[in-house]
Amino acid sequence: MNLHNSISFGAIIRTSPVKILLTWTMVILENILLILLPLFIGYAIDGVLEQSLTPLIWFACVFPGSRQYAQALLRYSRIWRTEGETG
């Protein structure tokens, strides 16, 4: 197989560097939030045990984003599973 127009990682980055930077920034931010989620859960539990609502409020701010991410992940996994079975 001989490709006349080879595709390289550098060529993709040169084509749309802003989109690639935005994508990687969102991926890194998402991974940081997923890593910190157990920490926020622990702080929320500790806050409830100490009769403080502040850590629970912080967790309430982080949790909806992680819940939406999990729902989207399940939705897309169903799509790919369906596509793979019919294809």
N, C-alpha and C positions, 0 to 999 in steps of 0.2 A: 504494500500500500504506500503510494508516494503522494504526500500532500504538498501542493504548491505553496499554499499559504499556511505555514505552521503557526500554531497558537502556543504562546508561551506565557508564563506568569507575568513577566515584565510587560508584554504587549497588552495584557488585560488591565494591568495597573495604569499604563499610559493612556488607555482608552477612557477610563473613568476613575481617576484617583479619588475624587470627592465621595463618590458612591461607595467605593471600597473602604475608605477611611470611616465613613458613617456606619457601614455594616460591621466592621471590626470593632468599632467603639461600642455599638449596641451589644455585640456578642460578649465583649469583655465586661460591660456593665451588668449584663444578665447573669454571667457566671459569678461575679462578685456578690450580687444579691442572693443568688442561690447558695453560695458558700456561707453568707452571713445569716441566712434564715434560721438555722438552729440556734445561733447566738441570740437573735431577737426573741425566739421562743423561750429560751432559758431566762432572759431578762424579764420577759412578761410573766413567767411563772414566779420568779423571785419577787417581782413587784407585787403580784397578787398576794403572796404569802406575807409580805411586809405591809400590806394595806396601802400600797401606792399605785396610782393609776397611770403615772407617766410612762413606765416601760410598756404597759399594755397599749397605750395610745401609739407609741412608736411601732409596736408590732402591728397594730391595726392599719398603720400607714403602709407598711411593707407587704403585708399579707395579700391584699387584693391583687397586686401585680403578679405575685407568685401564683396565685390561684388562676388568674387569667392565662398565664403561661402554661400551667399544667393542663388546663382545658384545651388550649390551642394545640398542645403537643398530642393529646389524645385524639383530637379531631383530625390532625394531619396523619397520625399513625393509622387511623381507620381508613383514610383516603388511600394511602399507599398500600395498605393491606388489601383493600378492595381492588386497586389497580393491578396489583401483582397476581391476584387470584384469577382475574378475568383475562389477563394478557398472555 
